[in-house]
Amino acid sequence: MKKVLLSNNVFTGLGESPCPAAILVEDNKIIKIASSVEGLNVSKDESVEVYNFDDQLIMPGFHDFHLHLFPGALQLESVDLSHTKSAEDVIKTLQSEWKHHQDKEWIIGFGWDNGGWADSSLPSKELLDAYFPDHPIILNHLECHYCLVNSAALKLAGITGDTENPRFGEIVKDENGEVTGILMEKAQSLVQKLAYSFTKEEKMGMLNKFFDYLAQHGVTSINDMYAPFSEFLDDFDLLYEVEKNQALKARVHLQTKMDGDLASAKKYIERYNHPKLKMNGLKQFIDGVITGHTAYMLEDYSDVPHRGDTTYPLEDLKNWIIEADKDGLSVRLHAIGDGAVKFSLDAFEEARKLNGNQNTRHTIEHIECIQDEDIPRFKELNIIASVQPYHLAALEQKVYIEKLGEERFKNTYLNRTFLDAGAVVALGSDFPVVHVSPMKEIFHAVTRKDSTMVHCWNKNERLSMADALKAYTYAPAFGCFREDELGTLEEGKLADIIVLSENLFEIEHESILNTKVVFTMFDGNIVHELKDIKV
């Protein structure tokens, strides 16, 4: 049956503001767009469902350009610690949630951040041991680059003071050589491989909940980004089962691990080539995070005398990038420190010189700190800037100033600067690092307000509403080579369409956070509805 969606406010993504329009959908495609229902020329004899949204905003479905699918699905089943303001809050939350998790082999939590606590020192295993001496616990820091575990978890993993650190990882120890319970970067895998061992049925339950959650937030496409902490969870073939059960409510674009094994990457491309499930390229981490002093900087941190490190030797990383580019594979690099960003740009530039233009759409992720001279290189090299605006509210300004100093802080979390320099800017959430809600990302993109909701973080980096929405719809589609199918509302494109309760172009910024997704259409099917709006 054909469907007609109409509103006084339709943002197609082609202009700078919404206008009245009616959209005709048949099967999974947009057939026609007109200024009114009459302009659609639909015969009165045809069977048509009409949905009138009055002044509510119709727009393309959100495309989250950077999240972690299986870890995000796990987070929805885990203890939420994002609201905690102290170590004591963490314990209170765990005690409150214990009744829902005591039948599980592990207690898993996400989202604590000591950077926002009055006592900002890292917690230790003793905090957990006093209340949970026997039940293994793993609590992921907000950025998922380090975690806190208790003694029961350490015992199961066989971690002692004599256990060697993996490359780009640290089992943190106190002055006596005793393990504290903090595991940095790749040291986390020693525990995660045990804690994240789930049955197929458990994973399917998580995935079904995850895709329902995306539909509720108007996210109709995602890019799943490889991360070491997801290696023990990922099972992409399950996504085909979800699709078979008609429960896949967003298009999935996969970025698998870049490690020099291009044969495996090509197998992924062959296996995942479905309109709703595609292999999109390769991903690797160049460095870690500023809060943990693991981001790779050009100069020492302001509070400790070192520059961080890289995940692998730079020569290896560069060779992998060049070989992937030579084979036409798009590469996405996690690069947070200014040293990691510069290296990434240098490697992409060398690949271009050696291989020519391979029609790749390489991307640098996060770009939390950058040198001025590297900003124009994004346009020069056709590199996409993938940023996550809500991070600047989830993390603390004072922590960044303390670790980077005032001068480097001025070049953190740039958004507007990249756009003004001619770069393609794409938005995402990095879920489960922060909430998947696009409303939060958009709010902080257009206001730059930090966790205080009063102070701004480099306020000149604010985006206009039109730019923010395009960066959350068209730019990610472009990054996936799907701009001819997705990202704007146009005749012939796939019918991934959402409706918001408010017109974002007219409301006060504070009301963005209260805006709801009232209707989500994915591939021509209605997968989320808040109320009956048929006429």
MARLOTOR-360523 format. One record per atom (N, C-alpha, C, O): x, y, z. Coordinates in steps of 0.1 Angstrom, whole numbers, plus 5000, padded with zeros to 4 digits. Example, Ala and Ser with C-alpha at 12.3 -4.5 7.8 and 13.67 -1.06 7.14 Angstrom:
513249435078;512349555078;513249675078;514249675085;512849785071;513749895071;512950005079;513450115080;
This chain:
500849885000;500050005000;500950125000;501950135007;500550224992;501250354992;500950435005;499950425011;501950515008;501850605020;502150745016;503050765008;501450835022;501750975020;502051045034;501251025043;503151115035;503551185047;503551335043;504151375033;502851415051;502851555049;502951635061;502551595072;503551755060;503751845071;504051985065;504452005054;503852085074;504152215070;505652245071;506252345067;506352145078;507852155080;508552025075;508651935083;509052035063;509751915058;511251965054;511352055046;512151905061;513551935058;514151825050;514451715055;514351855037;514751755028;516251735029;516851625024;516951835034;518451825035;519151895023;520351895022;518251945013;518852005001;518952155003;519752214996;518152215012;518252355015;518652385029;519352295035;518352505034;518852545047;517652545057;517952575069;516452525053;515352535062;514152445057;514152405045;513252415066;512052325062;511052405054;511052535054;510252335046;509152405039;507952305038;508152185041;506752345035;505652255034;505852155023;506352195012;505552025025;505651925015;504851805018;504451785029;504651725007;503951595008;504851495002;505451524991;505051375008;505951275003;505151145000;504451095009;505351094988;504650974984;505650854985;506750864979;505350754993;506250634994;505450514989;504350494992;506250434981;505650304977;506750204979;507950224975;506350094985;507349984988;508450054997;508150105008;509750054992;510750105001;511450234995;512550274999;510650294986;511250414979;510350534980;509150524982;510950654979;510250774978;509950794963;510850804955;508650794960;508250804946;508150944941;508550984930;507551034950;507451174946;507351264958;506851224968;507851384956;507751494966;507051614960;507551654949;506051664966;505351784961;505151884972;505251854984;504652004968;504352104979;503052084986;502752144996;502251994980;500951954986;500551814982;501151764973;499551764989;499051634985;498551634971;498751534963;497851734967;497351744953;498451734943;498251674932;499651784946;500751774936;501251634934;502051614925;500951544943;501351404941;500651334930;501151224926;499451384927;498651324916;498351174919;498351094910;497951154931;497551024935;496051004932;495251084936;495750894925;494350874921;493450844933;493950774942;492250894933;491350864944;490950714945;490550674956;491150644935;490850504935;491950424941;491750304944;493150474942;494250404948;494150394963;493650474970;494650274968;494650254982;495950324988;497050284986;495650434996;496750515001;496450545016;495350585020;497550535024;497450575038;498150715039;499250735034;497450805045;497950945046;498250975061;497450955070;499451025063;499851065076;500151215077;501051265070;499351285084;499451435085;500151475098;499651445109;501251535097;502051565109;501951715112;502751765120;501051785105;500851925108;502152005108;502852025098;502552055120;503852145121;505052065125;506052125127;504851935128;506051855132;507051835121;506651845109;508251815124;509351815114;509551685108;509951585115;509451675095;509751555087;511151575082;511551685077;512051475083;513451485078;513951345075;513351245078;515151335069;515751205066;516051145080;516351205090;516051005080;516450935092;517850975096;518750995087;518150975109;519550995113;520450885110;520050765110;521650915106;522650815103;523850845113;524650935112;523950755123;525050765133;526250705127;526450585124;527250795124;528450765116;529450695125;530450635119;529250685138;530250625146;529650575159;529350645168;529450445160;529050375172;529550235172;530150185163;529350165183;529850035185;528649945188;528049945199;528249865178;526949795178;526849695189;525949715198;527649595190;527549495200;527849545214;527049515223;528849625216;529049685229;527849775233;527449785245;527249845223;526049925226;524849835230;524149875240;524749725223;523649635227;523849575241;522949565249;525149555245;525449505258;525149615268;524649585279;525549735265;525249845275;523849855279;523549885291;522949825270;521449835273;521049735283;520049745290;521949625285;521649525294;522449535307;522349455316;523249645308;524249655319;523849765328;522849835326;524649785338;524449895348;524950025343;526050045339;524050125343;524350255338;524950345349;524350365359;526250385347;526950455358;527250605353;527950675359;526550645342;526950775336;526450895345;526951005344;525550865354;525050975363;525850985376;525651075383;526750895378;527450895391;528451005393;529151045383;528451065405;529251185408;530451155418;531151245421;530551025422;531550995431;531750835432;530850765426;532750795438;532950645440;531850595448;531350475446;531350665458;530250625466;528950605458;528150515460;528750695448;527550685439;527650555431;526650495428;528850525427;529050395419;528550275428;527850195423;528950275440;528550165449;527050165451;526450055451;526450285454;525050285456;524250235444;523250165445;524750275432;524050235420;524250085418;523250015415;525350025421;525549885420;524649805429;524049705426;524549855442;523749795452;522249795448;521549705450;521849915442;520449925437;520149835426;519049775425;521149815417;520949735405;521249585407;520949495399;521849555419;522249415422;521149315420;521349205415;519949345424;518849255423;518549215409;517949105406;518949295399;518649265385;519849185378;519749145367;520949175386;522149125380;522749005388;523748945383;522248975399;522848875408;522748735402;523548645406;521848715392;521748585386;522748565374;522848465368;523348675371;524348675360;525748645365;526048675376;526548585356;527848545360;528748665363;529548655372;528548775355;529348895357;528349015359;527249015354;528849105367;528149235367;528949335358;530149345360;528349385349;528949475339;528349615339;527149625339;529249715340;528749855341;529449935330;530549905326;528850045327;529350145317;529150285322;528150315328;530150375320;529850515321;530450595332;530250715333;531150535342;531750615353;532850705347;533550675338;533050825353;534150915349;534550995361;533951085366;535750955367;536251015379;536651165376;536851235385;536851195363;537251335360;536251435365;536551555367;534951395367;533951485371;533651475386;532651535391;534351395393;534151375408;534951475416;535951525411;534451505428;535251595437;536651535440;537651605440;536651405442;537951335444;538151265430;537551155428;539051325422;539151275408;540251165407;540551125396;540751115418;541751005417;541050885412;539850865415;541750795405;541150675400;540750575412;541550565421;539550515411;539150425421;540050295420;540750275411;539950215431;540650085431;539749965434;538649985437;540349845432;539549725434;538949715448;537949655450;539649775458;539149775472;537749835473;536949795482;537449935465;536149995465;535049885463;534049885469;535349805453;534349705449;534449585458;533349525462;535649545463;535849425471;535049435484;534549335489;534949555490;534249575503;532849535502;532249495512;532249555490;530749525489;530449405480;529449335482;531349365471;531149255462;532449175462;533149175452;532749095472;533949025473;534048905464;535148855461;532848845461;532848715454;532348715440;532648625432;531648825436;530948825423;531848905414;532149025417;532348855402;533248935394;532549055387;531349045383;533249165387;532649285382;533649355373;534849355375;533149405362;533949495353;533049625350;531949615345;533649735353;533049865351;533849945341;534949985344;533249965330;533950045319;533850195321;532750245324;535050255321;535050405321;534250455310;534050395300;533850585311;532950645301;533550635287;532750605278;534850645285;535450635272;535750495267;536150475256;535550405276;535850255273;537250235270;537550135263;538150315274;539650295272;540350245284;541450215284;539550245295;540050175307;538850135316;537750185314;539150045325;538049985333;538549955347;539749955350;537549945356;537749905370;537249765372;536049735368;538049675377;537549535381;537849505395;538749575401;537149415401;537349375415;538349255415;538749195405;538649215427;539649105429;539048965424;539848885419;537748945424;537148825419;537448815404;537648715399;537348935397;537548935383;539048915380;539348835370;539848975387;541348955385;541748815387;542548755380;541148745397;541448605400;541048515388;541848425384;539848535383;539348455372;540248475360;540448385352;540748605358;541548625346;543048595348;543848595339;543348555361;544748515363;545748625363;546948615361;545248745367;546048865367;546648885381;545948895391;547948895381;548648925393;549749035391;549849095380;550449065402;551449175400;552549135391;553349215386;552649005387;553748955379;553248945364;554048915355;551948975361;551448965348;552049075339;551949195343;552549045328;553149145319;552049225312;551049175309;552449355310;551549435302;551549405287;552549365282;550349405281;550349385266;550849515260;550849615266;551149505247;551549635240;550349725240;549149685238;550549855242;549549955243;548449915253;547249925251;548949875265;548049845276;548849845289;550049825289;548149865300;548749865313;547849805324;546749845325;548449715331;547849665343;548349755354;549449745359;547549855358;548049955368;548349895381;547549815387;549449935387;549849885400;550249995409;550550105405;550149975422;550450075432;551950075435;552750005428;552450155444;553850165447;554450045452;555650025452;553549945457;554049825462;554049715452;554349595454;553649745439;553549645429;552249565429;552149465422;551349615437;550049535437;549049595427;548949715425;548349505420;547349545410;546249625416;545749585427;545949745410;544949835416;543549795412;542549835419;543349725401;542049695395;541749785383;540749765377;542649885380;542449965368;543249895357;544449865358;542549865346;543149815334;543049915322;541949955319;544149945317;544250055306;544349995292;545049895290;543550045283;543650015269;543549855267;542649795272;544549805260;544449655256;544549565268;544349445267;544949615280;544949525292;543549485296;543349385303;542549565291;541149535294;540749395289;539949325294;541349365277;540949235271;541149115279;540549015277;542149125289;542349005297;541148965305;540948855309;540349065308;539049045316;537849035307;536948955308;537849125296;536749125287;536448995280;535248965278;537448925277;537248795270;536548695278;535948605273;536548715291;535748635300;534448685303;533448615303;534348815306;533048885310;532148885298;530848885300;532648895286;531748915274;531548785266;531348785254;531548675273;531248545267;529748515268;529248475279;528948535258;527548525258;527048415248;527748395238;525948355251;525348265241;524748335229;524548455230;524448255219;523848315207;522448375211;522148485206;521748305219;520448355223;520448485231;519648575229;521548495240;521648615247;522048735238;521448845240;522848705228;523248815219;522048855210;521848975208;521248755206;520048795198;519048875206;518548975200;518948845219;518048925227;518549075228;517849165228;519849085230;520549215230;520249295217;519949415217;520449225206;520349295193;518949335190;518749455185;517949255193;516549295191;516249425199;515549515194;516749425212;516449545220;517149665214;516649775215;518449645209;519249755204;518549815192;518449935191;518049735183;517449795171;516049865174;515749955167;515349815184;514149885188;514550015194;513850115191;515650025201;516150145207;516550245196;516250365198;517250205186;517550295175;516350355169;516250475166;515350265166;514050315160;513450425168;512850515163;513450405181;512850505190;513550635190;512950735193;514750635186;515550755185;515750805171;516550895168;515050745161;515050795148;516350765140;516650835130;517150665145;518350635138;518150515128;517750405133;518250545115;517850445105;519050395098;518950295090;520250445101;521550395096;522650405106;522650505114;523550315107;524650325116;525950275110;525850195100;527050325115;528350265111;528950205124;529250275134;529050075123;529649995135;531150005133;531749955123;531850055143;533250075143;534049965151;533749945163;534949905144;535849815151;536449875164;536849985163;536449795174;537249835187;537649705193;537049605193;538849715200;539349595207;538349535216;538249415218;537549625223;536649565233;535449505227;534649445234;535249515214;534149445208;534549305201;533649235197;535849275201;536249155194;535649035201;535448925194;535349035214;534848925221;533348915220;532648825225;532749025214;531249025213;530749015199;529748955196;531549065189;531049075175;530748935169;531448845171;529548935163;529148815156;528148865145;526948855146;528748915134;527948985124;526948895117;525948945112;527248765116;526248675110;524948675117;523848655110;524948715130;523648725137;522748835131;521548825132;523348935125;522549035119;521748995108;520649045105;522248895101;521348835090;520148765096;519148765090;520348705108;519248635114;518248745119;516948725118;518748855124;517848965128;517049015116;515849035117;517749025105;517049065093;515948965088;514849005084;516348835089;515448735085;514148735094;513048705089;514348775106;513148785115;512448925115;511548955122;512849005105;512349135102;512449225114;511549305117;513549215121;513849295133;514949395131;515349465140;515549395119;516649485116;516049615113;515449635102;516149715121;515449845119;516349965116;515950075117;517549925112;518550035108;519549965098;519849845100;520050035089;521049985080;522349985087;522750075094;523149875086;524349855093;525549865083;525549785073;526449945085;527749955077;528849925086;529149985097;529549815083;530649755091;531949815087;532349825076;532749835098;534249865096;534949765104;534949765116;535649675097;536349565104;537849615106;538249715102;538549535113;539849565118;540849575107;540949495098;541649685107;542749705098;544049655105;544449705115;544549545099;545749485106;546749435095;547649355098;546549475083;547449425072;546849295065;547449255055;545849235071;545249115065;544149155055;542949155059;544449195043;543449235033;542649125028;541549145023;543148995029;542348885024;541148865032;540048845027;541248885045;540148875054;539148985052;537948965052;539649105049;538849225047;537949195034;536749235034;538549135024;537849115011;536749005013;535749015007;537048915022;535948815025;534748885032;533648845029;535048975041;534049055047;533149125037;531949125037;533849185027;533149265016;532249175008;531149215005;532649055005;531848954998;530648905006;529548895001;530948885019;529848825027;528848925031;527648895032;529249055034;528349155038;528149255027;528749365027;527249225018;526949315007;525449305004;524949254994;524649355014;523249355014;522749495016;523449575022;521549525010;521149665011;521049715026;521049835028;520849625035;520749665049;521949625057;522049665069;522949555051;524149515059;525349515049;525449415041;526149615050;527249625041;528649645049;528649705059;529649585043;530949605047;531449735041;531349755029;531849835049;532149965044;533550005044;533950105037;534449935050;535849965051;536549915063;536049825069;537749975066;538549925077;538750035087;538550155085;538949985099;539150085111;540350035119;540549915121;541050135124;542050105134;542250225143;541950335140;542850195155;543150295165;544650335163;545550255162;544850465162;546250515162;546650535176;547850515180;545750585185;546150615199;545050595208;544050525204;545050645220;544050625230;543250745233;542650805224;543250795246;542450905250;543251005258;544150965265;542851135258;543551235265;543351215280;544351235288;542151175285;541951155299;542851055305;543151065317;543250955298;544050845303;545550865299;546350775302;545850985294;547251005289;547750905279;548950885277;546750845271;547150745261;547050805247;547350735237;546450925246;546450985232;547851035229;548651075237;548151025216;549551045211;549651195207;549051245198;550451265215;550651415214;552051445207;552951365208;552051565201;553351605195;554351655206;555551645205;553751705217;554551745229;554051685241;552851635241;554751695252;554351625265;553051685269;552751805267;552251605277;551151655284;551551755294;552751765298;550651845297;550951955306;551151905321;551851965329;550551785324;550651745338;551551615340;551751585352;551951555329;552951445331;553951455320;553651505309;555151415322;556251425312;556351315302;557351255301;555251295294;555351205283;554251245273;553351325276;554351185261;553451225250;552451125246;551751135236;552251015254;551350915250;552050815241;553250815240;551250725235;551850625226;550950595215;549750645214;551350505206;550550455195;550250315197;550950235203;549150265191;548650135193;549650025187;549849925193;550150065176;551149975169;552350065164;552150195164;553450015160;554550095155;553950175143;553250125134;554450305142;553850395132;554150335118;553350355109;555350275116;555650225102;554650115098;554250105087;554250025108;553349925105;551949985101;551349955091;551550085109;550250145106;550250215092;549350205085;551350285089;551450355076;551350255065;550650275055;552050145066;552050045055;550649985054;550249955042;549949955065;548649905064;547749995056;546849955048;547850125060;546950225053;547250235038;546350245030;548550235035;548850245021;548350125013;547850145002;548550005018;548149885011;546549885010;546049835000;545849925021;544449925020;543950025010;543049995002;544550145009;544150244999;544450194985;543650214976;545550124984;545950074970;544849974965;544549974953;544249904974;543149814971;541749874970;540749804969;541750004972;540450084971;539650074984;538450094983;540250034995;539450025007;539550155015;540650205018;538350205019;538350325028;538850285042;538450185047;539650375048;540150355061;539750465070;539650585067;539350415082;538950515093;539850495105;540050385110;540350605109;541450605120;540950685132;540650795131;540950615143;540750675156;542050755159;543150695161;541950885159;543150975162;542651095171;541951175166;543051095183;542651195193;543751295196;543451415196;544951255198;546051345200;546451415188;546251365177;547051535189;547451605177;548551535169;548751545157;549351455177;550351375170;549751265162;550251235151;548651205167;547951095160;547251155148;547251085137;546651265149;546051335137;547051365126;546751335115;548151425130;549151455120;549651335113;549851335101;549951225121;550451105115;549351055105;549751015094;548051055109;547051005100;546951075087;546951015076;547051205088;547051295075;548251265067;548151255055;549451255073;550651225066;550551085059;550951075047;550050985066;549850855060;548950855048;549150795038;547750925049;546850935038;547451015026;547250975015;548251115030;548851195019;549951105011;549951104999;550651025019;551650935012;550950835004;551350794993;549850775009;549050685001;548550744988;548650674978;548150864989;547650934976;548750954966;548550934954;549950984971;551151004963;551550874956;551850874944;551450764963;551950634958;550850564949;551250504940;549650584953;548550504947;547650584937;546950524930;547850714938;546850804930;545550804937;545450764949;544550864931;543250874937;542450744934;542050714923;542250664945;541550534944;540050554947;539450444949;539550674948;538150694951;537750634964;536650584967;538750644974;538450604987;537950724995;538150844991;537150705006;536650815014;537150785028;536450735037;538450815030;539050795043;538550895053;538051005050;538650855066;538050935077;538950935089;539550835092;539051045096;539651045109;538651075119;537751155118;538650985129;537650985140;538151065152;539251055157;537151145158;537351215170;538051345169;537551455171;539351345165;540151465163;540051565174;539651675172;540251515186;540051595198;541051715199;540751815204;542251695194;543251795194;544051805181;544351695176;544251915175;544851925162;545652055161;545352155168;546752055153;547552165150;546952255139;546252195130;547052385140;546452475130;546752435116;545952435107;548052395113;548452375100;547852245094;547952225082;547252165102;546652035097;545252055094;544651965087;544552165098;543152175095;542852185080;541952115076;543552265072;543152265058;543452135050;542952115039;544252055056;544651925049;543451835048;543451745039;542451845056;541251765054;540551785041;540251685034;540451905037;539851935023;540851895012;540451835002;542151935014;543151905004;543251755001;543451724989;543151675011;543251525009;541951455008;541851335007;540851535009;539451475009;539251375020;538751265018;539651415032;539451335044;538251385052;538051505054;537351285055;536151325063;536551335078;537251255083;535951445084;536151465098;534951415106;533851465104;535151305113;534051235121;534151285135;535051245142;533151355140;533151415153;531851375161;530851345155;531951385174;530851355183;530651465193;531351465204;529751555190;529651675198;529251655213;529651735222;528551555216;528151535230;529251495239;529151505251;530451455233;531551425242;532051545250;532551525261;531851665245;532351775252;531551805264;531851895273;530351745265;529551765278;529751635287;529551645299;529951525281;530151405289;531551405296;531651345307;532451475290;533851495297;533951635302;533251725299;534951655310;535151775318;536151865311;537251825308;535751995309;536752095304;537952105312;539052115307;537752105326;538952125334;539952015333;541152035335;539551895330;540451785328;541251805315;542551785316;540651855305;541351885292;542351995294;543451995289;541952105301;542852215303;544052175312;545152215309;543752085322;544852035330;545851955323;547051965325;545351875313;546251785306;546851845294;547951795290;546251935288;546751995275;547252135277;548152175269;546852215287;547252355288;546252435279;545552385271;546252565282;545352655276;545452665261;544452675254;546752665256;546952685241;546352565233;545652585223;546752445237;546252335230;544752315232;544052265223;544252355244;542752345246;541952425236;540852385233;542552535231;541752615221;541452535208;540552565201;542252435205;542052355193;541552215196;541952115190;540652205206;540052075210;538552075205;537852185206;538151965200;536751945196;536252045186;535252115187;537052065175;536652155165;535552105156;535551985153;534552185152;533452145144;533352245132;533552215121;532952375136;532752475127;534052505119;533952535107;535152495125;536452525118;536652435106;537052475096;536252305108;536452205097;535452235086;535852235074;534252275089;533252305078;533752435071;533752435059;534152535078;534652655072;535852635063;536152705054;536652535067;537852495059;537552405047;538452365040;536252375045;535852305033;535752155035;535652085025;535952105047;535951955050;534451905051;533551985054;534351775048;533051715051;533051675065;533951605070;532051715073;531951685087;530751595089;529651625085;530951475095;529951375098;529851355113;530851355120;528551345118;528351335132;527951195136;527351115128;528251155148;527851025154;527851045169;528151145174;527550935176;527450935190;528650875198;529050915208;529250765192;530250675198;529550595209;530250545218;528250575208;527550485217;528250345218;528550295207;528550295230;527950325243;528850425251;528550435263;529750485245;530550585253;529550695258;529650735270;528650745250;527650835254;526250775249;526250685241;525250845252;523850805248;523750815233;524450895227;522950725227;522750715213;521850835207;521850845195;521250905216;520251005212;520851115203;521751185207;520351125191;520851235182;520451375188;521151475185;519451385196;519051515202;520151565210;520351685210;520851485218;521951525226;523051575217;523651685220;523351505207;524451545198;524151675191;525051765191;522951695187;522551815180;522551935189;523052045186;522051915201;522052025211;523452075214;523652195214;524351985216;525752025219;526452075207;527452155208;526052035195;526652085183;526252225180;527152305176;525052265183;524552405181;524752495192;524752615190;525052445204;525252535216;526652525222;527152625227;527352415220;528652395226;528652405241;529652425247;527552375247;527452385262;528052255268;527952145262;528852275279;529452165285;528552105295;527352125295;529052025304;528251955314;527552045324;526552005330;528052165325;527352265334;526052315328;525152365335;525852295315;524752345307;524652495307;523652555303;525752555311;525852705311;527052755304;526952835294;528252695307;529452735301;529652665287;529152555285;530252735278;530552685265;531952635263;532852685270;532152535254;533452485251;533852535237;533252475227;534652635236;535052695224;533852725215;533552665205;533052825220;531752855215;531752895200;530752885193;532852935194;532952965180;532852845171;532752855159;532852725177;532652605170;531252565168;530952455163;530252645172;528852605170;528552585156;529052655147;527652485154;527052465140;525652525139;524952535149;525252565127;523852595125;523052475125;523552365124;521752485127;520852375128;520952295114;521052175114;520852365103;520952295090;522252215089;522252105084;523352285092;524652215091;524652085100;525251985096;524152105112;524151985122;523351875116;523751755117;522151895111;521351795105;521951735093;521851605091;522551815084;523151755072;524351665076;524651565070;525051705087;526151625092;525751495098;526551405100;524451485101;523951365108;523051285098;522551185102;523051325085;522251255075;523051235062;523351125059;523251345055;523851335042;525351305043;525851215036;526051365052;527551345053;527851195056;528751145049;527151135065;527450985068;527150905055;527850805052;526050935048;525650865036;526750875026;527150785019;527350995025;528451025016;529650935020;530350875011;529950935033;531050855038;530950705035;531950635035;529650665033;529450515030;529150495015;528750385011;529450595007;529150584992;527750554989;527350494979;526850614998;525450584996;524650714994;523450714997;525250824990;524650954989;523550944978;522651034978;523650854969;522550844959;521350764964;520350764957;521450704975;520350624981;519750684994;518550674997;520650755001;520350795015;520750935018;521450995010;520350985029;520851115034;520051235031;520251335038;519251235021;518351345018;516951285014;516851165011;515951365014;514651325009;514451374995;514251484992;514651274986;514551304972;513851184965;513851074970;513251214954;512551104946;513551004942;514651034937;513150874944;514050764940;514950714951;515450604950;515050784962;515850744973;515050644982;513850644982;515850574991;515250485000;514450555010;514750665015;513250495014;512350565023;512750535038;512050465045;513850605042;514250605056;513950745061;514650845059;512750765068;512250895071;511750905085;511250805091;512051015092;511551025106;510751155107;510851245099;510051165118;509251285122;509551315136;509551235145;509951445139;510251495152;509051575158;508351635150;508851565171;507751635177;507751785176;506751855176;508951835174;509151985173;509952015160;510751945155;509652135156;510452195145;511752245150;511752355156;512852175149;514152215155;514652355151;515452415158;514152405139;514552535134;513852655141;514352765139;512852625149;512052735155;512052735170;511752835176;512452625176;512352615191;513552675198;514652685191;513452705210;514652735218;515552615219;515152505219;516852645220;517852535221;517552435232;517752315230;517152485243;516952395255;515852295252;515752185258;514952335243;513852235240;514252125231;513552025229;515452135225;515952025216;515951895224;515651795219;516451905236;516651785245;515351715248;515351605252;514251795247;512851735250;512151695238;511051645239;512751715226;512151675214;512051525212;513051455215;510951475208;510751325207;510751285192;510351365183;511051165189;510851105176;509451045177;509250945184;508551095169;507151045169;506950935159;505850865159;507850925149;507550835138;508850805131;509650895128;509050675129;510250625122;509850535111;509250425114;510250565099;510050475087;511350425083;512250505080;511550295082;512750235077;512450145066;511650055067;513050175054;512850095042;511450085038;510949985033;510750195041;509250205037;508350145047;507150155046;508850085058;508050025068;508050115081;509150165085;506950125088;506850205100;507350115111;506750005114;508450155118;509050075128;508950135142;509350075152;508450255142;508250325155;507150435153;507250515144;506150435163;505150535162;504750565177;504550485185;504750705180;504350745193;502850755195;502250735206;502150785184;500750805185;500050785171;500750765161;498750775171;498050755158;497950885151;497250975155;498650895140;498651015132;498050995118;498151085109;497450885115;496850865102;495550945101;494850965111;495250995089;494051075087;493251005076;492151055072;
